[in-house]
Amino acid sequence: MTVLVVVERQPEGPDERSLQAVAFARRLAGGEPLHALAIAESDGLAAVLGEHGVATLHVAEHEAYSAYAPYAIAAAVVQAAERAAASAVVAAGTERGNEVLAHVAARLDVPFAANCLDVGEGDPLPVTRVRWGGSLLEEARVHGSPKLLTVQPHGVAAEPAPAGPAAVERFAPTLSEADLAVHVVERVETTAGGVSLADAKVVVSAGRGAGSPEGFAIIEELAALLGGAVGCSRAVTMAGWRPHTDQVGQTGTKIAPDIYIACGISGATQHMAGCKGAKAILAVNTDPDAPILASADYAVIGDLHEVVPAISAELRKARAG
């Protein structure tokens, strides 16, 4: 099967979740040459994507792509799929990936399966999808052509498959006036520095147990000592204590750190959907029956206002010695 992967990029190269989508697409392609699509910029992508098994990189170039424009990107995806004669189009299950492929599905009048974990063979195409915030795995069949799929973030490992630099084919998509109707007109950078929540190897979060916005001072201190990022639960953002960008969960950021330290968080299903990719979870909670303890690898039953400063103090002591 000929497969086209839509690649999102960061300043340093392909987004990690896009490389996960590439690994998924290789499985779907079954040995056929793999195609990828990049929007506007291709610097350095051909070499990196080639190391992950991409044979041809299609680069869509148009002045409309100076900012995020979902309709215009969807048009490029459709035209790139035609150029590659793709039987399937795959993207990362990010906010942008899901949005763009939803527009592609509307243009082509075909079904779209989001947040896939596994794929089989046949037509209709069997897939396994994540549903209900990770509490349910659904076995589904995808009809239509091309097959449109996004990949559950951190659900598939990004495994290299070196094949040499990808061949680059540039093209200028044909865009209508309607394709240009929606686009980003302004971008406001956050003032927070350091590692991003999505990429952090260590995340320290707190929920309502923090007690107040000021209660996050000890959370920020521990995160800084560990070189990590600060997260929070939905209840915290709804209370206005932290910005939505700090929220871990189904409607926030999905994370996959080496360790997730959850302080004063009960562990609702929606929150666990955001942190299930963590390699290890340490829960600090006063409630020995808190739902999060069922998923935690380590647990401390106690008040976070006592436990967290004690951990920070031990870290400082160990480093001083």
N, C-alpha and C positions, 0 to 999 in steps of 0.2 A: 504494500500500500504506500502511495506517495503522500507524505505528510509535510505540512508547513507549520512551523512554530513561530508565533509572534513573540518577539524578544523585547522586553523592557530593559532599559539600561540605567545605571547609576554613573556618576562622574568617573569612577574607577573602572567601569566595565559593565558586563551583563549583570543584571540583578540576579541574586542567588536563586530566587524563586523561578526565574526564567530558565536557569540551568537545570533546575529540578524538572521543569516542563519539557526541556530537551531530552532528558533521560527517559521520561514517560513516552515521549514521541518516538524515540528510537525503538522502544519495545513495540509500539503500535506499527511502526514502519516495517518491522520484520526483515531487516536487512536491505531494504530499498534505500537509495540515496535520500538523505534528509535535507529539507529546505528550511530556511529561516527567513523572517522578515524583520528588518529594523527600520524605524522611522527617522528620517532626516540624517542621523549621524551613524557612521560606521567605523570611525577610527579605533583600531585595535580589536574590533569585534571579530573579524574574520579569523584571526589566529586563535583567539580564545574559543570561539564556537567550533572551529575545526578540531580543537583538542577534545571537544565533547561530541564529535561525530557528525557535525553539520557539513554537508558537501557544497551547498550553494547558499549564499547570503544575498537576498534581494533587499535593496535599499530604496525606500520610497522617498523621493525628494520633491518638496513643494514649499513655497513660502508659508503656506497655512500651518506647517509643522513647527514653526518657531515657538508655538505654545501648544498646550494640550488641547486637541480638538477631536472629540470622540467620533463624530459623524465622519470627519475627513479620514481618520485612521481606519475606520470600518471600511470605507471605500477602498483604501489602499490594500486592506486585507483581502477583500473580494477580488481585486484585480491581480494581486500577487498569487492568489490561489489559482486563478485562471492561467496565469503565466506558467506556473509549476505543474498544472494539471493535477492539483492536489485532491485526493479523495478524503482527506481529513485536515482540519485546522485545529491546532492546539495552542493554548496560552496559559500563563500562570493564573491561578485563581485569586488574583489580587483585585482590589476595587476597580482598577483600570482594565485588567484583563477580562473580568466578568462583564464590565460595561461595554467594552468594545465588541466582544463576541455576541452579546445580546443584540447589538445593532446589526452585526453581520447576519445573525439568524433572522432578524426582521427583514433585511434586504433580500435574502435568499429564500425566505419562507420555509425554513427547515428547523427542526428541533435543535435544542442546545442543552448539553449536559454539563452542569457546573460541579466543581469540587470533586473530581474523580481521583480515585486511589489506584485502581487497577483496571486493566482492559483485557478482553479476550479476543477471539477471532470469529468472523462470520458477519452476515448482514441479514437482519439488524445486528449492530455491534454490541456485544455484552460489556457492560462497565460496572464497576463498583464505585458508589458515590457516598460522600459524607453528608448526612442530613441531620437536622435538628441539633445543630451546634456540636456535632460529634457524638451524640448519644445513640445514633442509629446509622448503620451501614445499609445502603440500599443496592440491591442487584437490579439493574435496569437494562433495557435494550434501546439503542439509539437508531432511529430510522433516518431516511433522507440522505442526500448527498450534496455537498461534502458533509462528513460528520464533524460537528463542532463540540469541542471539549475544553474545559479548563481543569487544571490540576490543583488539588488541595495543597495549599502552602505547607511545606515541611512534611508532607505525607509521602514523598518519594525522594530518595537520595540523589543528589547531583553527582553522578559518577562519570569521570572522564572516559572517553573512547577515542584516543588519538587517531586522526585521519589526515593530518596536514591542514594548512590554512584553507578555509572555505573560499571557493570562487565567488567573486563579488559581481552582482548584476544590478546596476542602477536603473531606475525607471521613474518617470514623472506621472503619477496617477491623474486620471481625468476626474476633476472635482466639479460638482454643480454648486450653484449658489446656496442651496439648502445644506450642502455638506459643510459650509463655512458658518452656519448660523450659530453654532455653539462652540465657544473656545474660551480658554483662560485669558483674562485681560489683566490680571494683577496677581502677583505672588508675594505673600507676606512671610518672611522667614521667622521662625521661632527664635527666641532669645536664648533658649537653652543650648548649652554646648555639650561636648563630650560625645560618647557613643550613642547611637540611636537605639530606641527600644527594640525594634525589629531585628537588629544585628547584634545586640549585646550578648556576650557569653555568660554574663551574670546579670540577673534582674532581681531587684529587691522591691517588693510591692507591699502596700498596706491597704486595708479596707476601713470600714467604719470604726474599727478598733483603735485607729490612730487618734480618734477623739476630736480632732480639729485640724485646720490647715497647718498650724504650728507643730502638730504632732508628727509631721513628716520630716522635721529637722533631723531626727535620729535615723530615719530611713535614708535620707540623702547622705548622711555621714557614713553609714555602713556601705551604701552603694559606691561612694567615692573611694573608700578604703579598698574595695574589691575591684575597682575599675569597671564598675557596672552601670546600669541604667536604673532609674526609678520608675516603677509602675504603680497602678492602683486599680481598684475595682470600680464597677459602674456606679455603685452607691456613692463613691467619693466624688466622681465627676458630676453626678446629679446634684450633690450638695454644694457644688461650686468650689470645692477645696483644691482640685487639680484640673488642668485642662484635659479635654477629650483625648488629645494626643498621647497622654500617659496611660490611658485605659487599656488594660489587658482583658481580652474576652471576645465573644462572638461578634459583638458590635464595636469592638475596639481593635487593638493590634494583636495579631497572632504571633507568638514568640516561640523560639526554639533554643533557649540558652543551655549552657552546660549545667547550670544550677539556677533554680527559681526559688527565691526565699519569699514566702507569702506570710505576711504578718497581720493578724487580726482579720483574716479573710475567711468567710464561712465555706466558700467553695461551691457556689451555685453552678448549675450545668453550663450556663452561658459563660461564666468565668473560666471554667475548666476547659471549654472548647478553645480558649485562647492560649492556654499554657500547656496543653497536652503534649506538645512537641518538645518540652523540656526533658533533658536527659536525667535530671534528678530534681526532686521537689523537697524543700525543707519548709515545713509549716510550723508557725508559732501561733498558738491560739489558747485562750483560756478555757475553751469548751472541748473536753475530751471526745465529744460526740459530733464535732463539726464535720460536715461531709467531706471537706478537703483532706482529712486525715486518711480516708480510704484510698486516696491516690498518692499520698505523700510517701516518699522513701524514708524520710526522717521527720520526727515531730518533737517539738518542745511544748509541753503544756505549761503555759505561764503567760504573764502579762507582757506584751511586746514592749511596753515602756520600761520594763526591767530587763528583759532578755536581750533586746537589740543593743542597748548601751553596753551590756556586759560582753556581748560578742565583739563589739567595736573595741572595747578596752583590751580584750585578749589579743586582738589583731595588732593593735599598737604596741602592746607589750612584746609580742613575738618578733615584730620587726625591729624594735629597739634593741632586743637581745642579739 
